[in-house]
Amino acid sequence: MSKFITEEMMPAFEGVIPAVIASCSADGIPNVTYISQVYYVDEQHVAISRQFFNKTICNITENPMAQVILTCPVTYAIYKMLLRFRESQSLGPVFEEMTLQLEVIAGVQGKSGVFHLLAADIYEILEINQINPV
């Protein structure tokens, strides 16, 4: 268990294998969905792409806790991160870099101009566990 992103985890942030986020409403109703981007901000923070106003965002508004599953495409290590929502950014360097990455992802999928980043949601990392030791 750790609270920091390590160098060996960095390939998991490339988006080659889609990440999954789980959230839960204040009254205990869960939601699990795939997400386009988990962006490395620093060793204790990640940003998650907000493209749609959906159940995940409603849940995070009610309950700021979430879990994300990332898979490393090189080693197939799977990481589970416990996160706490901090803020949404719709301007600035993190938002701009995520916008560019989203355009690249869309282009590779033949969907240029389809995806639109509404915000970069910044989360503090509370815990990281590798759930399948490689």
DSSP file (Angstrom, degrees, kcal/mol; ACC not computed):
  #  RESIDUE AA STRUCTURE BP1 BP2  ACC     N-H-->O    O-->H-N    N-H-->O    O-->H-N    TCO  KAPPA ALPHA  PHI   PSI    X-CA   Y-CA   Z-CA
    1    1 A M              0   0    0      0, 0.0     2,-0.3     0, 0.0   128,-0.2   0.000 360.0 360.0 360.0 141.2    0.0    0.0    0.0
    2    2 A S  B     -A  128   0A   0    126,-2.1   126,-3.0     1,-0.0     3,-0.0  -0.931 360.0-147.6-147.3 166.8    1.2    3.5   -0.9
    3    3 A K  S    S+     0   0    0     -2,-0.3     2,-0.4   124,-0.2   122,-0.2   0.262  79.5  75.1-116.6   6.4   -0.1    7.0   -1.2
    4    4 A F  S    S-     0   0    0    124,-0.1     2,-0.4   122,-0.1    40,-0.2  -0.936  78.2-120.8-127.8 143.2    2.3    8.0   -4.1
    5    5 A I        -     0   0    0     38,-2.0     2,-0.2    -2,-0.4    -2,-0.0  -0.646  34.4-152.4 -76.5 132.4    2.5    7.2   -7.8
    6    6 A T    >>  -     0   0    0     -2,-0.4     3,-1.1     1,-0.1     4,-0.6  -0.614  26.7-108.0-103.9 166.2    5.7    5.5   -8.6
    7    7 A E  G >4 S+     0   0    0      1,-0.3     3,-1.1    -2,-0.2    -1,-0.1   0.863 117.4  59.9 -59.5 -37.9    7.7    5.5  -11.9
    8    8 A E  G 34 S+     0   0    0      1,-0.2    -1,-0.3     2,-0.1     4,-0.1   0.723 102.0  54.7 -66.6 -19.5    6.7    1.9  -12.6
    9    9 A M  G X4 S+     0   0    0     -3,-1.1     3,-2.0     1,-0.2     4,-0.4   0.662  81.1  93.3 -83.8 -17.3    3.1    2.9  -12.6
   10   10 A M  G X< S+     0   0    0     -3,-1.1     3,-1.9    -4,-0.6     4,-0.2   0.798  75.4  60.3 -54.9 -38.8    3.5    5.6  -15.2
   11   11 A P  G >  S+     0   0    0      0, 0.0     3,-1.5     0, 0.0     5,-0.4   0.801  94.3  66.9 -60.3 -24.3    2.6    3.5  -18.3
   12   12 A A  G X  S+     0   0    0     -3,-2.0     3,-0.6     1,-0.3    59,-0.3   0.706  93.9  59.9 -67.1 -18.1   -0.8    2.8  -16.7
   13   13 A F  G <  S+     0   0    0     -3,-1.9    -1,-0.3    -4,-0.4    25,-0.2   0.400  80.5  85.7 -89.7   2.2   -1.6    6.6  -17.3
   14   14 A E  G <  S-     0   0    0     -3,-1.5    -1,-0.2    -4,-0.2    -2,-0.1   0.650  94.7-127.3 -78.6 -14.9   -1.2    6.4  -21.0
   15   15 A G    <   +     0   0    0     -3,-0.6    -3,-0.1     2,-0.2    -2,-0.1   0.611  69.6 129.7  81.3  11.7   -4.8    5.3  -21.6
   16   16 A V  S    S+     0   0    0     -5,-0.4    -4,-0.1     1,-0.2    56,-0.1   0.924  78.9  36.3 -64.0 -43.7   -3.9    2.2  -23.6
   17   17 A I  S    S-     0   0    0     54,-0.4    54,-0.4    -5,-0.1    -2,-0.2  -0.957 104.5-113.0-108.3 121.6   -6.1    0.1  -21.4
   18   18 A P        -     0   0    0      0, 0.0     2,-0.2     0, 0.0    18,-0.1  -0.184  28.3-132.2 -57.3 142.5   -9.3    2.0  -20.3
   19   19 A A  E     -B   35   0A   0     16,-0.9    16,-2.1    51,-0.1     2,-0.4  -0.509  12.7-138.8 -89.3 162.6   -9.5    2.8  -16.6
   20   20 A V  E     -BC  34  69A   0     49,-1.7    49,-2.5    14,-0.2     2,-0.4  -0.976  10.7-160.9-124.7 137.3  -12.6    2.2  -14.5
   21   21 A I  E     -BC  33  68A   0     12,-2.9    12,-2.2    -2,-0.4     2,-0.4  -0.963   1.5-164.4-118.9 137.9  -14.0    4.6  -11.8
   22   22 A A  E     +BC  32  67A   0     45,-3.0    45,-2.2    -2,-0.4     2,-0.3  -0.978  15.1 168.1-119.3 132.2  -16.4    3.6   -9.1
   23   23 A S  E     -BC  31  66A   0      8,-2.6     8,-2.4    -2,-0.4     2,-0.4  -0.864  18.6-147.9-134.6 169.8  -18.4    6.1   -7.1
   24   24 A C  E     -B   30   0A   0     41,-0.5    41,-0.2    39,-0.3    39,-0.1  -0.996  15.5-124.9-145.4 134.9  -21.3    6.0   -4.7
   25   25 A S    >   -     0   0    0      4,-2.4     3,-1.9    -2,-0.4    34,-0.1  -0.204  38.2-100.0 -69.7 168.1  -24.2    8.4   -4.0
   26   26 A A  T 3  S+     0   0    0      1,-0.3    -1,-0.1     2,-0.1    33,-0.0   0.798 125.0  52.7 -60.2 -29.3  -24.8    9.6   -0.4
   27   27 A D  T 3  S-     0   0    0      2,-0.1    -1,-0.3     1,-0.0    -2,-0.1   0.248 125.5 -99.0 -95.3  14.3  -27.6    7.1   -0.1
   28   28 A G  S <  S+     0   0    0     -3,-1.9    -2,-0.1     1,-0.2    -1,-0.0   0.590  72.3 143.4  90.0  11.6  -25.4    4.2   -1.1
   29   29 A I        -     0   0    0     30,-0.0    -4,-2.4     1,-0.0    -1,-0.2  -0.773  39.7-145.5 -88.4 117.4  -26.2    3.7   -4.8
   30   30 A P  E     -B   24   0A   0      0, 0.0     2,-0.3     0, 0.0    -6,-0.2  -0.343  14.6-167.3 -81.9 161.3  -23.0    2.7   -6.7
   31   31 A N  E     -B   23   0A   0     -8,-2.4    -8,-2.6    -2,-0.1     2,-0.4  -0.973   2.3-173.4-145.4 133.8  -22.0    3.6  -10.2
   32   32 A V  E     +B   22   0A   0     -2,-0.3     2,-0.3   -10,-0.2   -10,-0.2  -0.996  16.4 156.7-129.1 133.2  -19.1    2.1  -12.2
   33   33 A T  E     -B   21   0A   0    -12,-2.2   -12,-2.9    -2,-0.4     2,-0.2  -0.993  41.4-105.6-152.6 156.1  -18.0    3.3  -15.6
   34   34 A Y  E     -B   20   0A   0     -2,-0.3     2,-0.3   -14,-0.2   -14,-0.2  -0.564  35.9-153.0 -77.7 148.4  -15.0    3.4  -17.9
   35   35 A I  E     -B   19   0A   0    -16,-2.1   -16,-0.9    -2,-0.2     3,-0.1  -0.947  16.4-138.3-127.2 149.2  -13.2    6.8  -18.2
   36   36 A S  S    S+     0   0    0     -2,-0.3     2,-0.4     1,-0.2    -1,-0.1   0.875  82.5  19.8 -71.2 -39.8  -11.2    8.2  -21.1
   37   37 A Q        -     0   0    0     12,-0.2    12,-1.5   -19,-0.1     2,-0.5  -0.991  40.4-177.4-143.3 134.1   -8.4    9.7  -19.1
   38   38 A V  E     -D   48   0A   0     -2,-0.4     2,-0.4   -25,-0.2    10,-0.2  -0.976  32.9-160.5-118.2 112.9   -6.6    9.4  -15.7
   39   39 A Y  E     -D   47   0A   0      8,-3.5     8,-2.4    -2,-0.5     2,-0.5  -0.811  16.9-125.2-104.5 129.5   -4.0   12.1  -15.9
   40   40 A Y  E     +D   46   0A   0     -2,-0.4     6,-0.2     6,-0.2     3,-0.1  -0.605  34.5 166.2 -71.0 119.2   -0.9   12.2  -13.7
   41   41 A V  E     -     0   0A   0      4,-1.9     2,-0.3     1,-0.5     5,-0.2   0.842  66.7 -39.0 -96.6 -55.5   -0.7   15.6  -12.0
   42   42 A D  E >  S-D   45   0A   0      3,-1.7     3,-1.5     0, 0.0    -1,-0.5  -0.905  75.6 -73.8-157.9-178.4    1.9   14.8   -9.4
   43   43 A E  T 3  S+     0   0    0      1,-0.3   -38,-2.0    -2,-0.3     3,-0.1   0.641 132.1  35.1 -64.3 -12.4    2.8   11.9   -7.1
   44   44 A Q  T 3  S+     0   0    0    -40,-0.2    81,-2.7     1,-0.1     2,-0.3   0.351 115.4  55.1-120.0   4.7   -0.2   12.6   -4.9
   45   45 A H  E <   -DE  42 124A   0     -3,-1.5    -4,-1.9    79,-0.2    -3,-1.7  -0.995  50.9-176.1-142.4 145.1   -2.8   13.8   -7.4
   46   46 A V  E     -DE  40 123A   0     77,-1.9    77,-3.1    -2,-0.3     2,-0.4  -0.913  17.6-139.0-128.9 161.0   -4.5   12.7  -10.6
   47   47 A A  E     -DE  39 122A   0     -8,-2.4    -8,-3.5    -2,-0.3     2,-0.4  -0.968  11.6-155.2-120.0 140.2   -7.0   14.4  -12.8
   48   48 A I  E     -DE  38 121A   0     73,-2.6    73,-2.5    -2,-0.4     2,-0.2  -0.948  25.3-112.1-116.6 134.6  -10.0   12.6  -14.4
   49   49 A S  E     - E   0 120A   0    -12,-1.5     2,-0.7    -2,-0.4   -13,-0.2  -0.435  22.2-156.5 -69.1 129.7  -11.6   13.8  -17.6
   50   50 A R  E     + E   0 119A   0     69,-2.6    68,-3.0    -2,-0.2    69,-1.4  -0.926  31.3 150.3-105.8 109.8  -15.1   15.1  -17.2
   51   51 A Q        +     0   0    0     -2,-0.7     2,-0.3     1,-0.3    -1,-0.1   0.648  63.3  26.6-110.9 -23.9  -16.8   14.8  -20.6
   52   52 A F  S    S-     0   0    0     65,-0.0     2,-1.0    66,-0.0    -1,-0.3  -0.966  75.9-116.8-138.1 151.4  -20.4   14.4  -19.6
   53   53 A F        +     0   0    0     -2,-0.3     2,-0.2    -3,-0.1    -3,-0.0  -0.827  64.0 143.4 -86.9 107.8  -22.6   15.4  -16.7
   54   54 A N     >  -     0   0    0     -2,-1.0     4,-2.0     1,-0.0     3,-0.2  -0.613  66.0 -71.4-136.5-169.8  -23.5   11.9  -15.5
   55   55 A K  H  > S+     0   0    0      1,-0.2     4,-2.8     2,-0.2     5,-0.2   0.848 123.5  58.5 -60.4 -37.2  -24.1    9.7  -12.5
   56   56 A T  H  > S+     0   0    0      1,-0.2     4,-2.6     2,-0.2    -1,-0.2   0.934 107.4  46.4 -59.3 -45.9  -20.4    9.7  -11.5
   57   57 A I  H  > S+     0   0    0     -3,-0.2     4,-2.0     2,-0.2    -1,-0.2   0.901 112.0  51.1 -65.8 -40.4  -20.4   13.5  -11.2
   58   58 A C  H  X S+     0   0    0     -4,-2.0     4,-1.5     2,-0.2    -1,-0.2   0.933 112.1  47.8 -59.4 -45.5  -23.7   13.5   -9.3
   59   59 A N  H  X S+     0   0    0     -4,-2.8     4,-3.2     1,-0.2    -2,-0.2   0.922 110.3  50.4 -62.2 -44.6  -22.2   10.9   -6.9
   60   60 A I  H  < S+     0   0    0     -4,-2.6    -1,-0.2     1,-0.2    -2,-0.2   0.847 106.8  55.9 -64.7 -33.6  -19.0   12.8   -6.4
   61   61 A T  H  < S+     0   0    0     -4,-2.0    -1,-0.2    -5,-0.2    -2,-0.2   0.883 117.5  35.2 -63.5 -37.8  -21.0   16.0   -5.6
   62   62 A E  H  < S+     0   0    0     -4,-1.5    -2,-0.2     1,-0.3    -1,-0.2   0.826 136.6  18.0 -82.9 -34.6  -22.8   14.0   -2.9
   63   63 A N     <  -     0   0    0     -4,-3.2   -39,-0.3    -5,-0.2    -1,-0.3  -0.926  66.9-155.7-143.9 108.4  -19.8   11.9   -1.8
   64   64 A P        +     0   0    0      0, 0.0    21,-3.1     0, 0.0     2,-0.3   0.413  62.9 101.8 -74.0   4.5  -16.3   13.0   -2.8
   65   65 A M  E     + F   0  84A   0     19,-0.2   -41,-0.5   -41,-0.2     2,-0.3  -0.655  42.6 161.1 -92.6 144.8  -14.7    9.5   -2.5
   66   66 A A  E     -CF  23  83A   0     17,-2.0    17,-3.2    -2,-0.3     2,-0.4  -0.977  28.0-139.5-151.4 160.7  -14.0    7.3   -5.6
   67   67 A Q  E     -CF  22  82A   0    -45,-2.2   -45,-3.0    -2,-0.3     2,-0.4  -0.989  15.9-165.5-124.5 139.9  -12.0    4.3   -6.6
   68   68 A V  E     -CF  21  81A   0     13,-2.2    13,-3.0    -2,-0.4     2,-0.5  -0.972   8.3-152.1-124.3 138.6  -10.1    4.0   -9.9
   69   69 A I  E     -CF  20  80A   0    -49,-2.5   -49,-1.7    -2,-0.4     2,-0.4  -0.955  16.8-175.8-109.9 124.1   -8.7    0.8  -11.4
   70   70 A L  E     - F   0  79A   0      9,-2.6     9,-3.0    -2,-0.5     2,-0.4  -0.929  10.0-155.6-118.3 143.4   -5.7    1.3  -13.7
   71   71 A T  E     - F   0  78A   0    -54,-0.4   -54,-0.4    -2,-0.4     7,-0.2  -0.980  15.6-132.8-121.5 130.1   -3.9   -1.4  -15.7
   72   72 A C     >  -     0   0    0      5,-2.9     4,-1.9    -2,-0.4   -60,-0.1  -0.686   9.4-153.4 -78.8 123.9   -0.3   -1.1  -16.9
   73   73 A P  T  4 S+     0   0    0      0, 0.0    -1,-0.1     0, 0.0   -61,-0.1   0.608  91.5  49.9 -75.3  -9.2   -0.1   -2.1  -20.6
   74   74 A V  T  4 S+     0   0    0      3,-0.1    -2,-0.0     1,-0.0    -3,-0.0   0.887 130.1  12.2 -91.9 -48.4    3.5   -3.2  -20.2
   75   75 A T  T  4 S-     0   0    0      2,-0.1     3,-0.1     0, 0.0    -1,-0.0   0.556  91.3-127.6-106.8 -11.6    3.4   -5.5  -17.1
   76   76 A Y     <  +     0   0    0     -4,-1.9     2,-0.2     1,-0.3     0, 0.0   0.666  51.7 159.3  64.4  19.9   -0.4   -5.9  -16.8
   77   77 A A        -     0   0    0     -5,-0.1    -5,-2.9    -6,-0.1     2,-0.5  -0.500  32.3-142.9 -66.1 141.3   -0.1   -4.9  -13.2
   78   78 A I  E     -F   71   0A   0     54,-0.3    53,-2.3    -7,-0.2    54,-0.7  -0.943  14.1-164.3-113.8 129.2   -3.4   -3.6  -11.8
   79   79 A Y  E     -FG  70 130A   0     -9,-3.0    -9,-2.6    -2,-0.5     2,-0.5  -0.937   7.8-158.1-117.2 133.1   -3.6   -0.7   -9.5
   80   80 A K  E     -FG  69 129A   0     49,-3.1    49,-2.5    -2,-0.4     2,-0.5  -0.950  14.1-166.1-109.6 122.8   -6.6    0.3   -7.3
   81   81 A M  E     -FG  68 128A   0    -13,-3.0   -13,-2.2    -2,-0.5     2,-0.6  -0.933  13.3-150.3-113.9 128.9   -6.5    3.9   -6.2
   82   82 A L  E     -FG  67 127A   0     45,-2.8    44,-3.1    -2,-0.5    45,-1.4  -0.868  29.9-173.8 -92.7 125.0   -8.7    5.4   -3.4
   83   83 A L  E     -FG  66 125A   0    -17,-3.2   -17,-2.0    -2,-0.6     2,-0.4  -0.842  25.1-153.2-125.1 154.4   -9.3    9.0   -4.3
   84   84 A R  E     -FG  65 124A   0     40,-2.1    40,-2.9    -2,-0.3   -19,-0.2  -0.995  30.7-119.2-126.2 125.2  -10.9   12.1   -2.8
   85   85 A F  E     + G   0 123A   0    -21,-3.1    38,-0.2    -2,-0.4     3,-0.1  -0.352  35.6 169.7 -61.4 136.4  -12.3   14.8   -5.1
   86   86 A R  E     -     0   0A   0     36,-3.1     2,-0.3     1,-0.4    37,-0.2   0.741  53.3 -33.0-113.8 -50.8  -10.6   18.2   -4.6
   87   87 A E  E     - G   0 122A   0     35,-1.3    35,-3.5     2,-0.0     2,-0.4  -0.990  45.5-116.3-167.5 162.3  -11.6   20.6   -7.4
   88   88 A S  E     - G   0 121A   0     -2,-0.3     2,-0.4    33,-0.2    33,-0.2  -0.918  25.1-162.9-108.1 138.8  -12.6   20.9  -11.1
   89   89 A Q  E     + G   0 120A   0     31,-2.1    31,-3.0    -2,-0.4     3,-0.1  -0.983  20.6 170.6-122.3 130.9  -10.5   23.0  -13.5
   90   90 A S  S    S+     0   0    0     -2,-0.4     2,-0.3    29,-0.2    -1,-0.1   0.240  73.8  39.8-118.9  10.5  -11.7   24.2  -16.8
   91   91 A L  S    S+     0   0    0     29,-0.1     4,-0.4     0, 0.0     3,-0.2  -0.944  84.1  55.3-144.5 163.3   -8.7   26.4  -17.5
   92   92 A G  S  > S-     0   0    0     -2,-0.3     4,-2.5     1,-0.2     5,-0.2  -0.300  92.8 -52.3 103.2 176.0   -5.0   26.1  -17.0
   93   93 A P  H  > S+     0   0    0      0, 0.0     4,-2.5     0, 0.0     5,-0.2   0.844 128.9  49.9 -63.6 -39.1   -2.1   23.7  -17.9
   94   94 A V  H  > S+     0   0    0      2,-0.2     4,-2.4    -3,-0.2     5,-0.2   0.948 114.0  46.1 -65.4 -46.4   -3.7   20.4  -16.6
   95   95 A F  H  > S+     0   0    0     -4,-0.4     4,-2.2     1,-0.2    -1,-0.2   0.922 114.1  48.6 -60.4 -45.3   -7.0   21.2  -18.5
   96   96 A E  H  X S+     0   0    0     -4,-2.5     4,-2.0     2,-0.2    -1,-0.2   0.910 112.4  47.5 -63.9 -42.9   -5.1   22.1  -21.7
   97   97 A E  H  X S+     0   0    0     -4,-2.5     4,-2.4     1,-0.2    -1,-0.2   0.903 112.4  49.3 -66.1 -40.5   -2.9   19.0  -21.6
   98   98 A M  H  X S+     0   0    0     -4,-2.4     4,-2.4    -5,-0.2    -1,-0.2   0.875 108.2  54.5 -66.3 -35.7   -5.8   16.8  -21.0
   99   99 A T  H  X S+     0   0    0     -4,-2.2     4,-1.9    -5,-0.2    -2,-0.2   0.923 109.7  47.1 -61.1 -44.6   -7.7   18.4  -23.9
  100  100 A L  H  X S+     0   0    0     -4,-2.0     4,-1.9     2,-0.2    -2,-0.2   0.920 112.4  49.0 -63.2 -44.6   -4.8   17.7  -26.2
  101  101 A Q  H  X S+     0   0    0     -4,-2.4     4,-2.6     1,-0.2    -1,-0.2   0.887 109.2  52.8 -63.4 -38.3   -4.6   14.1  -25.0
  102  102 A L  H  X S+     0   0    0     -4,-2.4     4,-2.5     1,-0.2    -1,-0.2   0.881 107.1  52.4 -64.9 -37.5   -8.3   13.6  -25.5
  103  103 A E  H  X S+     0   0    0     -4,-1.9     4,-2.3     2,-0.2    -1,-0.2   0.885 109.9  48.9 -64.1 -38.6   -8.0   14.9  -29.1
  104  104 A V  H  X S+     0   0    0     -4,-1.9     4,-2.4     2,-0.2    -2,-0.2   0.935 111.2  49.1 -65.9 -46.4   -5.2   12.3  -29.7
  105  105 A I  H  X S+     0   0    0     -4,-2.6     4,-1.6     1,-0.2    -2,-0.2   0.925 113.1  47.7 -57.9 -45.4   -7.3    9.5  -28.2
  106  106 A A  H  <>S+     0   0    0     -4,-2.5     5,-3.6     1,-0.2     4,-0.3   0.901 110.3  52.2 -63.3 -41.9  -10.3   10.5  -30.4
  107  107 A G  H ><5S+     0   0    0     -4,-2.3     3,-1.2     4,-0.2    -1,-0.2   0.899 107.3  51.4 -62.0 -41.9   -8.1   10.7  -33.5
  108  108 A V  H 3<5S+     0   0    0     -4,-2.4    -1,-0.2     1,-0.3    -2,-0.2   0.847 112.3  47.4 -63.0 -34.4   -6.8    7.2  -33.0
  109  109 A Q  T 3<5S-     0   0    0     -4,-1.6    -1,-0.3    -5,-0.2    -2,-0.2   0.432 117.4-113.4 -86.8   0.7  -10.4    6.0  -32.6
  110  110 A G  T < 5S+     0   0    0     -3,-1.2    -3,-0.2    -4,-0.3    -2,-0.1   0.790  88.1 112.6  72.7  27.7  -11.5    7.9  -35.7
  111  111 A K    >>< +     0   0    0     -5,-3.6     3,-2.1    -6,-0.2     4,-0.6  -0.130  38.3 164.8-124.5  36.2  -13.7   10.1  -33.7
  112  112 A S  T 34 S+     0   0    0     -6,-0.3    -9,-0.1     1,-0.3    -8,-0.1  -0.273  71.2  16.8 -56.0 137.4  -12.0   13.5  -34.0
  113  113 A G  T 34 S+     0   0    0      2,-0.2    -1,-0.3   -10,-0.1   -10,-0.1   0.410 103.2  94.8  81.1  -2.0  -14.2   16.4  -32.9
  114  114 A V  T <4 S+     0   0    0     -3,-2.1     2,-0.3   -11,-0.1    -2,-0.1   0.880  70.6  66.6 -87.5 -42.4  -16.6   14.1  -31.0
  115  115 A F     <  -     0   0    0     -4,-0.6     2,-0.4   -13,-0.1    -2,-0.2  -0.582  60.5-172.8 -85.2 142.3  -15.2   14.3  -27.5
  116  116 A H        -     0   0    0     -2,-0.3     2,-0.6   -65,-0.1   -17,-0.0  -0.976  18.3-139.0-136.3 121.4  -15.3   17.5  -25.6
  117  117 A L        +     0   0    0     -2,-0.4   -66,-0.2     1,-0.2     3,-0.1  -0.695  19.1 179.6 -82.6 119.0  -13.6   18.0  -22.2
  118  118 A L        -     0   0    0    -68,-3.0     2,-0.3    -2,-0.6   -67,-0.2   0.843  65.9 -19.8 -83.6 -38.1  -15.8   20.0  -19.8
  119  119 A A  E     -E   50   0A   0    -69,-1.4   -69,-2.6   -71,-0.0     2,-0.7  -0.987  52.7-119.2-163.2 159.8  -13.3   19.9  -16.9
  120  120 A A  E     -EG  49  89A   0    -31,-3.0   -31,-2.1    -2,-0.3     2,-0.6  -0.955  33.4-149.7-104.0 111.7  -10.3   18.2  -15.4
  121  121 A D  E     -EG  48  88A   0    -73,-2.5   -73,-2.6    -2,-0.7     2,-0.4  -0.754  10.2-146.6 -88.4 118.7  -11.5   16.9  -12.0
  122  122 A I  E     -EG  47  87A   0    -35,-3.5   -36,-3.1    -2,-0.6   -35,-1.3  -0.715  17.2-173.4 -91.8 130.6   -8.5   16.9   -9.6
  123  123 A Y  E     -EG  46  85A   0    -77,-3.1   -77,-1.9    -2,-0.4     2,-0.4  -0.956  21.0-132.6-124.4 141.5   -8.4   14.1   -7.0
  124  124 A E  E     -EG  45  84A   0    -40,-2.9   -40,-2.1    -2,-0.4     2,-0.6  -0.760  27.3-124.7 -86.1 137.0   -6.1   13.5   -4.0
  125  125 A I  E     + G   0  83A   0    -81,-2.7   -42,-0.2    -2,-0.4     3,-0.1  -0.746  32.0 173.2 -84.7 121.5   -4.7   10.0   -3.8
  126  126 A L  E     -     0   0A   0    -44,-3.1     2,-0.3    -2,-0.6   -43,-0.2   0.744  67.5  -4.1 -95.5 -30.3   -5.5    8.5   -0.4
  127  127 A E  E     - G   0  82A   0    -45,-1.4   -45,-2.8  -124,-0.1     2,-0.4  -0.963  53.3-161.4-163.9 142.8   -4.2    5.0   -1.1
  128  128 A I  E     -AG   2  81A   0   -126,-3.0  -126,-2.1    -2,-0.3     2,-0.4  -0.999  13.0-178.4-129.8 130.3   -2.8    2.9   -3.9
  129  129 A N  E     - G   0  80A   0    -49,-2.5   -49,-3.1    -2,-0.4     2,-0.7  -0.994  24.5-139.7-126.2 132.7   -2.8   -0.9   -3.9
  130  130 A Q  E     - G   0  79A   0     -2,-0.4   -51,-0.2   -51,-0.2    -2,-0.0  -0.835  19.5-169.0 -86.1 119.3   -1.4   -3.2   -6.5
  131  131 A I  S    S+     0   0    0    -53,-2.3   -52,-0.1    -2,-0.7    -1,-0.1   0.508  74.3  38.4 -96.5  -3.2   -4.0   -5.9   -6.6
  132  132 A N  S    S-     0   0    0    -54,-0.7   -54,-0.3     0, 0.0    -1,-0.3  -0.653  83.5-142.0-141.0  85.6   -2.1   -8.5   -8.7
  133  133 A P              0   0    0      0, 0.0    -2,-0.0     0, 0.0     0, 0.0  -0.181 360.0 360.0 -50.7 132.0    1.6   -8.6   -7.9
  134  134 A V              0   0    0    -56,-0.0   -57,-0.0     0, 0.0     0, 0.0   0.405 360.0 360.0 -95.0 360.0    3.6   -9.0  -11.1
